[in-house]
Structure formats: C-alpha cells, structure tokens
Amino acid sequence: MSFKFKDVFTGTQAALSVDPAQAQAAFHAQSRLGDGVNSAVSIRQFHVAVDEPPGLGGNDTAPNPVEYVLAALGSCQEITYRLYADALGIPLDSVSVRLTGTIDLRGFFNVQPDIRAGFQGIEAEVILDSSAPEAELERLKQVVDTHCPVLDILRNPTPVQLSLRRGSLSVAAE
C-alpha cells in the first residue's frame, strides 16, 4: 500500500495540537419518511435507503436503523484499527468485524414499559489478519476501543436534543 495512514494520523495530530479550534467537526444527515416505514436519507452527496423487514411493517428494501448502527460500529472499528495499526507500527493485513445486536421488541412496541426500546446488548468479534504478537494486538485493541468514535457514542450517553415543528423538510435531490 503506497498510502500510509500513519502520515494522516501524525499530520492531523500535529495540526490539532497546534490549533485545537480545528478539532470541532459537525456531521449532518437529513431523512424523510416515504411510503410505509421506508426513509430516504441524505448524507453529504450520498443517498441511503432505510426500511424494515416485513415482520416490522416494512418491505425489506434496505437495512433498518438498528442494522445501520451495527454497520456503523463495525466499520468504525475497522477504520480505527487500520489507522492505529499504522500509527503504532503494528502490521495489519486485514480487519473485519461480525456483530449481533439483540432487541426486546416489547420495548419498541410498548408492551412492557420497563424494557428499553434499543439494543439490550451488542456482541462483536473483531477478526485481525496480522503477524504481530498477541501482546501487540491486545495493545492495539485497547487503543482502538478507547478511540473508536462509534464505540464511544454507544458506550457513553450523548446529549441529544430533539425539537418538533410543523412544516415540511425536503431531502436533497439526487
């Protein structure tokens, strides 16, 4: 690989150390419910479909929101492993993640009010192809688990403010 993530890491780290004001980044998404329970989501120049399986009232045309949470966690772990493996000089040929999230649907459908609507738990297995010793891979795991943004979002309460207003919101055209 000619591109080195270590250069991105060290360059960005140095720039943020000099000017912490550069560290604040905002990410945006816009969503609009279509027919049934499918949504069209715009993120930058990308368009993402969201739907539910038939058992949850959808047409199964796209992953559902909680599946995207799993995808976000898995891909963020992979990216963070790649970045930190290069930054720490740990050989890493490939990384993949298998995830399972369990939800008790009684929470979502308000069958039992003391059951939360979201994941009851998430299990993930990170698979690394590396010639590094186990101790180095364990050190890498500790660093990744400390610095993976999506894992941090899931493990720690994030303030969320939802407001309500009348009107319409149009999703950006393709």
N, C-alpha and C positions, 0 to 999 in steps of 0.2 A: 504494500500500500504506500503510495507516494505521499499522500496527505497525512500529516501527523496531527492527531487530536491534542497531543502534548503542546504543540505550538499554540493552538487555540486556547487551551487551558491556561498556560503560563502568560500569554499575552493579555487575555481577559482578566486574569487575576491581578496582574500588574496594573492594568488600567483602572480597575475598581479600587485598588489600594491607593492610587494617586487621587482619584476623584470619585468618592463614594456616591455622589449625586447621580452618576451614571448607572447605579445599581438598580434603580427602580424601573421595572418593566411592567407594562399593562398588556394583558391579552384579552381579546374580545371575541364573542360569539353572539350570533343572533339566530333565533329559532322561531318558526311559525308552524302551528298545527295545521295539517292538511285534512284529508278525509279520514274518518275514523280516528285512530290513535297514532298515525304516522306524522312525523315532523320533518321539515326541511331546515337544515342548519347551515348557516354561512359562517365560515371562519377564514378570515383573510380572503384569498381567491378560491378557497375550497368550498365545495358543497357536499354535505354529509347527510345521508338519509338515516332516519331513526324510525323504528316500528316495533311492534310487539308480536310475539308468536300468537297463533290463533287462540290458545288457551287463556291468553290475557287480553283478548279482544282485538288483536291486530291481524294483519295479512301476511306477516312474516317476510316482508320485503327488505328488511335491513335489521341490523342488531338493535337491541333495546338499550335504553340509557344505562342500566347497570352493567350490561356487557361492555359498553364503551368505558366504564370505569375500570373494569378488568383489563381491557386493552390499553388504557392509559397507564395503568400501573406496570403492566408487563413491558411495554415499550419504553417507559421512562427508566425502569431498572436496566434494560439493555443498553440504552444510551449512556446512562450514568456509569455502568460497568465499563463500557468502551472508553469513555473519557478518562476515568480514573485509572484504569489499567495502563493506558498510555502515559498519563501524568506520573504514575508511580513506577513506570518501567517494568510492569508485570506482563509477561507475554499472554496474549488472549487471542486465540484464533476465531472463536465464535462464542456467542452467548444467546440463549433462548430461555423463555420463561413459560411454564404451564401454570395456569391459575384456575381456581374454583372458588366461586363466591356462593354462599348459601343465604337464602332469604326465607323467612317465615311469612308467607303471603297473608296470614291473618293480620299482620300489622298494616300492610298496604290496603287491604280490603276492610279494615276497621272491624274485624271480627272479634278481636281481643285488644282492648285499648292499651294494655301494658306491654305489648310486643311492638318493638320498633319497626318502622317500615323499611329500613335499609338493610344492608348486609348484616347478618348475625356474625359472620366471620369470613375471612378470605384466607385461603391456603395457596401458597405459591412455591413452586420449585424452580430454582434458577439452575440452568444447566450450562456449565462452562467447559469449553474445549481449550485447555491450557497445559503447557509443560511446566508451569510454576509449581513449587512445592505447596503442600496443603496449608502450611502456615502463612504463606504469602496470599493464597486465595482467601483464607479466613480474614486476614488483614484487609484485603480488598473488599470483602463483604461488609465488614464493619464500616469502612469509609463510605461505601455506596449506600448502605442503609441509613447512614447519618445525613447524606447529602442528596438523596433522591427526592425531588420536589413532590411528586405524586404520592410517594410513600409518606412524606411529611404531612401532606394535606389529609390523608386518610387516618393517620395516627393521632393527629392533633386537631382540636377544634379550630375551625377557621371562621372568623366572623363573616356572616352572610346577611346582607340587608336586602330584603325583597319588598318592593313597593308595588302598589296597584294603581292603575289609572285607566280611564276609559279612552277608547280610540283604537287606532289600528297601527300596526307596525309592519312594514313591508320588508321581506327578506330581499337582499340584493339580488338583482337579476343575474342569471348565468352568463 
